Amino acid sequence: MNVTVIGAGLAGCEAAWQLAQRGIDVTLCEMKPRKMTPAHHSPDFAELVCSNSLRGAGLENAPGLLKEELRRLGSLILQAADATRVEAGGALAVDRSRFAGYVTAAVRAHRRITVAEGEVTELPAGEVLAATGPLTSEALAERLAALTGEAAGSLYFYDAAAPLVSFESVDMTKAWFASRYDKGTADYINCAMTVEEYRAFWRELCAAQEAEVHGFEDKNVFEGCMPVEVMARRGEDTLRYGPLKPKGLLDPATGREPYAVVQLRRDNLEGSVYNLVGFQTHLKFAEQKRVFSLIPALARAEYLRYGVMHRNTYLDSPRLLNRYYQLKSDPRLTFAGQMTGVEGYVESTASGFLAGVELARRLEGLPPVDFPRETALGALALYVSDGSVARFQPMNINFGIITPLGQRVRGKRAKNLALSQRSLEIIDGLREAVLSDTQPAGEGGERRAQI
């Protein structure tokens, strides 16, 4: 048995790994490095484009629950994230380069995975899992549009990435290390702004020149990855109640909460590179440098990479896909990742995991797992395939799409923890069945990679 997986991003690598671990031969097609996109910089697989954070790590939030489900069920991406983690308070953030290197080495070392470099423009015969992500090549996108009956370009939104700066260029006389409410260790660089500094910054940000992106309008941005200038245009205080909120941060120079705070999060293990948290942007590069230099601690910042914006195309999944991410009209074709309408690194990984596991079980003649809506894995797949959704839009994992508890629990945190505990009990009950057909390392599974 052989499956062609198209795309070696988070979803594609996870799906290929799960298939290969279950004895299925995989041809993993990846157009990098022969053909790159505007958002990619590395030839490695599973490149993190927008941020190095996989969001909250605790079980009181839905992304933390989804990560723990994946971790318990043998996810390669979570294994890589845990191995390359950098401290980021209550979030799971990774060394971007080491993370991609870990995944690339593991995938290339697996004896059942063959990597085929080059662009795929036609869907091959046999079983295919398409995980080509938000930047699916034009030729393949047109082919998929014709196959699914979608109007080319009818479904899309825009994603943006934040800039990276060197640590040595940050003026630490005007910044300090701390985590909000002193959670965890002091992992973030905090750049304070006075009311006058903030207002000057806000005015220039609203008026700054944007890079030309064909078809871009503010209404076409995904709320979870909104450019900072779009957010600023919603009102003077919007940023102060968003990424620049000062709550839980005391400036050691004054002993008080600043008027606004820009946070920088470590982007690599050495701490030599930091990204501007919440500063996804599509401003022109010169404008980014000019406007962001109005943040006092970044007045002389060295930009290692400027922020960029790219178009993200996704399917009308409730009409087209079932709960296993299979195309209803042609079950030999499975989809995974952001093109299905899941939004976020962990969500893309989850779709690749579930699609890979369920496809392998179908090919082996085993019954599906059918992850229930009480789990984050199941809730996400069932949301994506829910035909009753009036207007489908990309979705991050959240407790709102998970089946309620059925009894009252006082306090949001306590309720969320109870939802997570119920989910993990179900996952532990399914774990033996999910992992029963995987092959241990050294017994037909992966060759151990030197990472």
C-alpha positions as CSV (number, residue, x, y, z in Angstrom):
1,M,0.0,0.0,0.0
2,N,1.2,3.5,-0.8
3,V,-0.2,6.9,-0.1
4,T,1.0,10.1,-1.8
5,V,1.2,13.0,0.7
6,I,1.5,16.4,-0.9
7,G,3.0,19.1,1.3
8,A,5.6,18.8,4.0
9,G,4.3,21.3,6.4
10,L,3.0,20.5,9.9
11,A,-0.1,18.6,8.7
12,G,1.7,16.8,5.9
13,C,4.6,15.7,8.0
14,E,2.3,14.5,10.8
15,A,0.1,12.6,8.4
16,A,3.0,11.0,6.6
17,W,4.5,10.0,10.0
18,Q,1.3,8.4,11.3
19,L,0.8,6.5,8.0
20,A,4.4,5.3,8.0
21,Q,4.3,4.2,11.6
22,R,1.4,2.0,10.7
23,G,3.3,0.2,8.0
24,I,2.0,2.3,5.0
25,D,4.6,3.4,2.4
26,V,4.4,7.1,1.8
27,T,5.7,9.3,-1.0
28,L,6.0,12.8,0.5
29,C,5.9,15.5,-2.2
30,E,7.4,18.9,-1.3
31,M,8.1,21.7,-3.8
32,K,10.7,23.4,-1.5
33,P,13.5,24.1,-2.1
34,R,13.0,24.0,-5.9
35,K,10.1,26.4,-5.6
36,M,9.7,28.7,-2.6
37,T,6.8,31.0,-1.6
38,P,7.0,34.6,-0.4
39,A,6.4,33.4,3.2
40,H,9.0,30.6,3.4
41,H,12.7,31.1,4.1
42,S,14.0,27.6,4.9
43,P,14.3,24.4,2.9
44,D,13.3,22.4,6.0
45,F,10.0,20.7,6.5
46,A,7.4,22.0,9.0
47,E,8.6,25.6,8.8
48,L,6.9,27.9,11.2
49,V,6.0,31.0,9.2
50,C,3.9,33.4,11.3
51,S,5.2,32.8,14.9
52,N,7.3,30.4,16.9
53,S,4.5,30.0,19.5
54,L,2.1,27.0,19.6
55,R,0.0,29.0,22.1
56,G,-1.1,28.1,25.6
57,A,0.4,25.0,27.3
58,G,-2.1,24.7,30.2
59,L,-5.2,22.5,30.3
60,E,-7.4,25.4,31.2
61,N,-7.2,26.5,27.6
62,A,-8.3,24.6,24.5
63,P,-4.9,24.7,22.6
64,G,-3.3,23.2,25.6
65,L,-5.8,20.4,25.7
66,L,-5.3,19.7,22.0
67,K,-1.5,19.5,22.4
68,E,-1.8,17.1,25.3
69,E,-4.2,14.8,23.3
70,L,-1.7,14.8,20.5
71,R,1.2,14.2,22.9
72,R,-0.4,11.2,24.5
73,L,-1.2,9.7,21.1
74,G,2.3,9.8,19.6
75,S,2.4,13.0,17.5
76,L,5.7,13.7,15.8
77,I,5.1,17.5,15.8
78,L,4.5,17.5,19.6
79,Q,7.6,15.4,20.1
80,A,9.6,18.0,18.1
81,A,8.0,20.9,19.9
82,D,8.8,19.5,23.4
83,A,12.4,18.7,22.3
84,T,13.0,22.2,21.0
85,R,11.0,24.3,23.5
86,V,12.1,27.7,24.6
87,E,10.7,29.3,27.7
88,A,7.7,31.5,27.0
89,G,5.7,31.8,30.2
90,G,2.4,29.9,29.9
91,A,2.9,29.2,26.2
92,L,4.6,26.4,24.3
93,A,7.1,28.2,22.0
94,V,10.0,26.6,20.1
95,D,13.3,27.3,18.6
96,R,12.0,27.8,15.0
97,S,15.1,26.4,13.2
98,R,15.7,23.5,15.5
99,F,12.1,22.5,15.4
100,A,12.0,22.3,11.6
101,G,15.3,20.5,11.6
102,Y,14.0,17.9,14.1
103,V,10.9,17.2,12.0
104,T,12.9,17.1,8.8
105,A,15.5,14.7,10.1
106,A,12.9,12.4,11.6
107,V,10.8,12.3,8.4
108,R,13.8,11.8,6.1
109,A,15.1,9.0,8.3
110,H,11.9,6.9,8.3
111,R,12.4,3.9,6.0
112,R,8.7,4.0,4.8
113,I,8.8,7.6,3.7
114,T,10.3,8.6,0.4
115,V,10.7,12.3,-0.2
116,A,10.0,13.6,-3.7
117,E,11.1,17.2,-4.4
118,G,9.3,19.4,-6.9
119,E,6.0,21.0,-7.5
120,V,2.9,18.8,-7.9
121,T,0.5,20.2,-10.6
122,E,-1.7,17.2,-11.1
123,L,-3.2,14.8,-8.5
124,P,-1.6,11.4,-8.9
125,A,-3.5,8.1,-9.1
126,G,-4.2,6.1,-5.9
127,E,-4.6,7.3,-2.4
128,V,-3.7,11.0,-2.0
129,L,-3.5,13.2,1.1
130,A,-3.3,16.9,0.2
131,A,-1.8,19.1,2.8
132,T,-0.5,21.9,0.7
133,G,-1.3,24.6,3.2
134,P,-2.2,28.3,2.8
135,L,0.1,28.8,-0.1
136,T,-1.0,26.0,-2.4
137,S,0.7,26.5,-5.8
138,E,-1.5,28.1,-8.4
139,A,-1.6,25.1,-10.7
140,L,-2.6,22.7,-8.0
141,A,-5.1,25.1,-6.6
142,E,-6.8,25.3,-10.0
143,R,-6.9,21.5,-10.2
144,L,-8.4,21.2,-6.8
145,A,-11.0,23.9,-7.5
146,A,-12.1,22.0,-10.6
147,L,-12.3,18.8,-8.7
148,T,-14.3,20.2,-5.8
149,G,-16.5,22.5,-7.8
150,E,-15.2,25.5,-6.0
151,A,-14.8,28.8,-7.8
152,A,-11.0,29.5,-7.9
153,G,-10.2,32.1,-5.3
154,S,-13.8,32.2,-3.8
155,L,-12.7,31.1,-0.3
156,Y,-9.7,32.8,1.3
157,F,-8.4,35.1,3.9
158,Y,-5.0,36.7,4.6
159,D,-2.4,35.7,7.2
160,A,0.5,37.8,8.3
161,A,3.8,37.2,10.1
162,A,5.6,39.3,12.7
163,P,9.1,40.8,12.4
164,L,12.2,39.3,14.1
165,V,14.8,41.5,15.8
166,S,18.2,40.7,17.2
167,F,18.5,40.7,21.0
168,E,21.7,42.7,21.0
169,S,19.9,45.6,19.2
170,V,17.2,45.9,21.9
171,D,17.8,48.8,24.3
172,M,17.5,47.0,27.6
173,T,17.8,50.2,29.6
174,K,14.2,50.8,28.4
175,A,13.0,47.3,28.7
176,W,13.0,44.4,31.2
177,F,12.5,40.6,31.4
178,A,9.2,39.4,32.9
179,S,6.2,37.2,32.3
180,R,2.7,38.6,32.8
181,Y,1.6,38.2,36.4
182,D,5.0,36.6,37.0
183,K,3.8,33.3,35.5
184,G,6.6,30.8,34.9
185,T,10.0,32.4,34.4
186,A,10.8,35.9,33.2
187,D,10.7,34.9,29.5
188,Y,9.5,38.0,27.7
189,I,11.2,41.3,27.0
190,N,8.8,44.1,27.9
191,C,9.1,47.4,26.2
192,A,7.2,50.2,28.0
193,M,5.5,53.1,26.4
194,T,4.2,56.3,28.0
195,V,0.8,57.8,27.0
196,E,2.6,60.3,24.7
197,E,4.9,57.7,23.2
198,Y,2.0,55.3,22.6
199,R,-0.2,58.0,20.9
200,A,2.6,59.1,18.6
201,F,3.2,55.4,17.7
202,W,-0.5,54.7,17.1
203,R,-1.0,57.8,14.8
204,E,2.0,56.8,12.7
205,L,0.9,53.1,12.6
206,C,-2.6,54.0,11.3
207,A,-1.1,56.3,8.6
208,A,1.8,54.0,7.5
209,Q,2.0,52.7,4.0
210,E,1.0,49.1,3.4
211,A,2.6,46.7,0.9
212,E,0.4,46.0,-2.1
213,V,-1.4,42.7,-1.7
214,H,-3.8,42.0,-4.6
215,G,-7.4,41.8,-3.4
216,F,-6.6,42.7,0.2
217,E,-9.2,44.4,2.4
218,D,-9.4,44.7,6.2
219,K,-12.5,42.5,6.2
220,N,-10.6,39.6,4.6
221,V,-8.2,39.1,7.5
222,F,-8.4,36.2,10.0
223,E,-9.2,37.6,13.4
224,G,-6.6,35.3,15.1
225,C,-3.8,36.7,13.0
226,M,-4.8,40.3,12.4
227,P,-2.1,42.7,11.1
228,V,-1.3,45.2,13.9
229,E,-2.1,48.2,11.6
230,V,-5.6,46.8,10.9
231,M,-6.2,46.4,14.6
232,A,-4.9,49.9,15.3
233,R,-7.4,51.4,12.8
234,R,-10.3,50.0,15.0
235,G,-9.6,52.6,17.6
236,E,-6.9,54.3,19.7
237,D,-7.2,51.9,22.6
238,T,-7.7,48.7,20.7
239,L,-4.0,47.7,20.9
240,R,-3.8,48.6,24.6
241,Y,-6.6,46.0,25.2
242,G,-4.9,43.6,22.8
243,P,-1.2,42.8,22.2
244,L,0.0,45.9,24.0
245,K,-2.0,45.5,27.2
246,P,0.0,46.4,30.3
247,K,-2.0,44.2,32.7
248,G,0.1,42.1,35.0
249,L,3.4,43.9,34.1
250,L,5.1,46.3,36.5
251,D,7.9,48.5,35.1
252,P,10.9,48.1,37.5
253,A,11.9,51.7,36.7
254,T,8.6,53.1,38.1
255,G,7.0,50.3,40.1
256,R,3.8,50.9,38.2
257,E,1.9,49.4,35.2
258,P,3.0,51.3,32.0
259,Y,0.4,52.9,29.7
260,A,1.2,50.2,27.0
261,V,3.8,47.4,26.7
262,V,5.2,45.8,23.6
263,Q,6.4,42.2,24.3
264,L,9.1,40.3,22.6
265,R,9.3,36.5,22.7
266,R,12.4,34.4,22.3
267,D,12.5,32.9,18.8
268,N,15.6,30.6,19.2
269,L,17.2,28.6,22.0
270,E,20.2,30.9,22.3
271,G,18.0,33.9,22.9
272,S,19.7,35.9,20.1
273,V,16.5,36.4,18.1
274,Y,13.2,37.7,19.3
275,N,9.8,38.3,17.6
276,L,7.4,41.1,18.2
277,V,4.3,39.5,19.9
278,G,1.1,40.4,18.1
279,F,2.9,42.5,15.4
280,Q,1.8,40.6,12.4
281,T,1.9,43.2,9.6
282,H,1.9,43.9,5.9
283,L,3.4,47.3,6.1
284,K,6.2,48.1,3.6
285,F,9.6,47.1,5.1
286,A,10.8,50.7,5.3
287,E,7.6,51.6,7.1
288,Q,8.0,48.8,9.6
289,K,11.4,50.0,10.5
290,R,10.3,53.7,10.8
291,V,7.1,53.1,12.8
292,F,8.3,50.3,15.1
293,S,11.4,52.5,15.9
294,L,9.0,54.8,17.7
295,I,8.9,52.1,20.5
296,P,11.7,53.4,22.7
297,A,13.4,50.1,23.3
298,L,13.4,49.3,19.6
299,A,14.7,52.7,18.4
300,R,17.8,51.1,17.0
301,A,16.5,47.6,16.5
302,E,18.2,45.3,13.9
303,Y,15.5,43.5,11.8
304,L,16.5,40.0,10.9
305,R,13.2,39.5,9.1
306,Y,10.4,41.9,8.3
307,G,6.8,41.0,8.7
308,V,4.9,39.7,5.5
309,M,1.4,38.9,4.5
310,H,0.2,36.0,2.4
311,R,-3.1,34.7,1.0
312,N,-4.6,31.6,2.6
313,T,-7.0,29.6,0.5
314,Y,-9.3,27.1,2.2
315,L,-12.1,24.7,1.2
316,D,-15.8,24.8,1.9
317,S,-15.1,21.8,4.1
318,P,-18.6,21.3,5.6
319,R,-19.9,20.8,2.0
320,L,-17.0,18.8,0.8
321,L,-15.4,16.7,3.6
322,N,-16.4,14.1,6.1
323,R,-15.2,13.8,9.7
324,Y,-12.1,11.9,8.5
325,Y,-11.1,14.9,6.2
326,Q,-12.0,12.8,3.2
327,L,-13.5,14.2,0.0
328,K,-17.1,13.0,0.1
329,S,-17.3,12.7,-3.7
330,D,-14.0,10.9,-4.0
331,P,-12.8,9.2,-0.8
332,R,-9.4,8.3,-2.2
333,L,-8.6,12.0,-1.7
334,T,-8.0,13.2,1.9
335,F,-7.2,16.8,2.9
336,A,-5.3,18.1,6.0
337,G,-4.0,21.4,7.4
338,Q,-5.1,24.9,6.9
339,M,-6.7,24.3,3.6
340,T,-9.5,22.4,5.4
341,G,-10.3,25.5,7.4
342,V,-8.6,24.7,10.7
343,E,-6.5,27.6,11.8
344,G,-3.3,27.4,13.7
345,Y,-0.2,25.3,14.0
346,V,-1.6,22.8,16.5
347,E,-4.9,22.6,14.7
348,S,-3.1,21.8,11.4
349,T,-1.1,19.2,13.2
350,A,-4.3,17.7,14.6
351,S,-6.0,17.5,11.2
352,G,-2.9,15.8,9.8
353,F,-2.8,13.4,12.7
354,L,-6.4,12.4,12.5
355,A,-6.4,12.2,8.7
356,G,-3.3,10.0,8.7
357,V,-4.5,7.6,11.5
358,E,-8.0,7.2,10.0
359,L,-6.7,6.7,6.5
360,A,-4.2,4.1,7.7
361,R,-6.9,2.2,9.5
362,R,-9.2,2.2,6.4
363,L,-6.3,0.8,4.3
364,E,-5.6,-1.9,6.9
365,G,-9.3,-2.9,7.0
366,L,-9.7,-1.6,10.6
367,P,-12.7,0.3,11.9
368,P,-12.3,4.1,12.3
369,V,-11.5,5.5,15.7
370,D,-14.2,8.1,15.4
371,F,-12.8,10.6,18.0
372,P,-15.9,12.0,19.7
373,R,-16.9,15.6,20.1
374,E,-16.0,15.4,23.8
375,T,-12.3,15.5,22.6
376,A,-10.6,18.4,21.0
377,L,-9.4,16.2,18.1
378,G,-12.9,15.0,17.4
379,A,-14.6,18.4,18.0
380,L,-12.3,20.1,15.4
381,A,-12.9,17.4,12.8
382,L,-16.7,17.5,13.4
383,Y,-16.8,21.3,13.2
384,V,-14.9,21.3,9.9
385,S,-17.3,18.7,8.4
386,D,-20.5,20.1,10.0
387,G,-22.9,20.7,7.1
388,S,-25.2,22.8,9.3
389,V,-22.7,25.7,9.6
390,A,-24.3,28.7,7.9
391,R,-21.1,30.5,6.8
392,F,-18.0,28.5,7.2
393,Q,-14.9,30.4,8.3
394,P,-11.5,29.2,9.6
395,M,-11.5,28.1,13.2
396,N,-9.1,27.8,16.0
397,I,-9.7,25.1,18.6
398,N,-11.9,26.4,21.4
399,F,-14.1,24.9,24.2
400,G,-17.2,26.3,22.5
401,I,-17.1,23.5,19.9
402,I,-16.6,20.7,22.5
403,T,-19.7,19.0,23.9
404,P,-20.7,20.7,27.2
405,L,-20.2,18.9,30.5
406,G,-23.8,18.4,31.4
407,Q,-23.4,19.7,34.9
408,R,-22.7,23.2,36.3
409,V,-19.1,24.0,37.3
410,R,-18.5,27.3,38.9
411,G,-15.7,29.4,37.4
412,K,-14.5,29.4,33.8
413,R,-11.1,28.0,34.7
414,A,-12.6,25.2,36.7
415,K,-15.1,24.4,34.0
416,N,-12.3,24.3,31.3
417,L,-10.2,22.0,33.4
418,A,-13.1,19.7,33.9
419,L,-13.7,19.6,30.1
420,S,-10.0,18.8,29.6
421,Q,-10.0,16.1,32.3
422,R,-13.0,14.4,30.6
423,S,-11.4,14.6,27.2
424,L,-8.1,13.1,28.4
425,E,-9.9,10.2,30.1
426,I,-11.5,9.5,26.7
427,I,-8.2,9.8,24.9
428,D,-6.5,7.5,27.4
429,G,-9.3,5.0,26.8
430,L,-8.7,5.2,23.0
431,R,-4.9,5.2,23.3
432,E,-4.4,1.4,23.1
433,A,-6.6,1.1,20.0
434,V,-5.0,4.1,18.3
435,L,-1.4,2.9,18.9
436,S,-2.0,-0.8,18.6
437,D,-1.0,-0.9,14.9
438,T,2.0,1.3,15.2
439,Q,5.5,-0.1,14.8
440,P,8.1,0.5,17.6
441,A,11.3,2.2,16.7
442,G,13.8,-0.3,15.4
443,E,11.2,-2.9,14.4
444,G,10.2,-1.8,10.9
445,G,9.5,1.8,12.0
446,E,11.8,4.7,11.7
447,R,15.5,4.6,11.5
448,R,16.7,6.7,14.4
449,A,17.6,10.1,13.2
450,Q,20.6,12.0,14.6
451,I,19.0,15.2,15.6
